[in-house]
Amino acid sequence: MLLYRLKEILADQPAYRYRQAGEAIFQKLISDWHEASNLPKEIREKLNQEFPLALDYKIFVDGRTQKAVLSLVDGETIETVLINNFDGRNTICISCQIGCPLGCGFCATGASGFVRNLTAGEIVDQVLLFARELHKIGERVDNVVFMGMGEPLLNLDNVFEAINLLNDKQGFNIGARSISVSTCGIPAGIRKIAAFPLQINLAISLHAATDSLRQELMPIAKEYRLSTLLAALNDYLSAKGRKLMVEYIMLRGINDGSEDADKLADLINQLPKNLVMVNLIPYNPTGKFFPSSPKDMEHFKQILGRRGIEATIRESLGGKVFGACGQLARRR
């Protein structure tokens, strides 16, 4: 969705033609320029040749979850997921890279290797795909989360460009507070998000409360120790004053014991507790680990609660189509 290309194609037209074209894409959600009846026929034909709107994808359904495998112009594929939340909101989990270079041991995306960054247009196309599907049933996109394939802070320029278009009133008009970025924790990128003018949400994939265990699970932790990460998070919270989500995947016998919960509480107590929420994530089997039991997850949550820390347990959806957290690896 290279909008500067659209502007180039319509450069010889009055400015309002570009606005009409944008409205057709983002509000009317057309997939063929012949549907844009407010544009002259010759312009529609030109746009169909030089700026086609068709997307090549296949959708796989698992209850309230839909996973789309989207084919890109270079033949690569990415995955994106639509979740119909229990409260009726529609959340799209989008990817920012083809694969992922970080290689976290519990994530199928990292195990699949890394190909390249996505362009801003390829990021936006994932939202456009499901926006069109929802439009057919009279619904819209409510939330967008950068929690799919890849590390957003390693492709931040394109991620910021995509977010600006998602938020733009002439684009998807999705509120900044309905857009979330999840990262494994790259301090320089976190500080860039703190300086980003839109009030988007930040989530940190923590998954362990000690450097030693985190380094076993997440190779990136060897480069950035927890003390360095906490300093960046405190800077972010001081600048934004917005609640931070700490994501913590629950691995049986690895990081789900009472001692682990207390260590996590000790860590979070180094941040403003009123600005931190812990999201406990059921592990969706992708390799050598096993998921914590519901009983152990609830006990872990209770320990955090007794320490004054807000915690929730994430609902696991999409496992049957490999669309759940940590499972995206371009599998059909």
Buried (B, 14 or more C-beta within 10 A) or exposed (E): BEBEEBBEBBEEBEEEBBEBBBBBBBBEBBBEBEEBEEBEEEBBEBBBEEBEBEBEBEBBEBEBBBBBBBEBEEEBBBBBBBBBEEEEBBBBBBBBBBBBBBBBBBBBBBBBEBBBBBBBBBBBBBBBBBBBBBBEEEBBBBBBBBBBBBBBBBBBEBBBBBBBBBBBEBBBEBEBEBBBBBBBBBBEBBBBBBEBEBEBBBBBBBBBBBBEBBBBBBBBBEEBEBEEBBBBBBBBBEEBEBBBBBBBBBBBEBBBBEEBBBBBBEBBEBBBBEBBBBBBBBBBBBEEBEBBEEEBBEBBBEBBBEBEBBBEBBEBBBBEBBBBBBBBBBBE
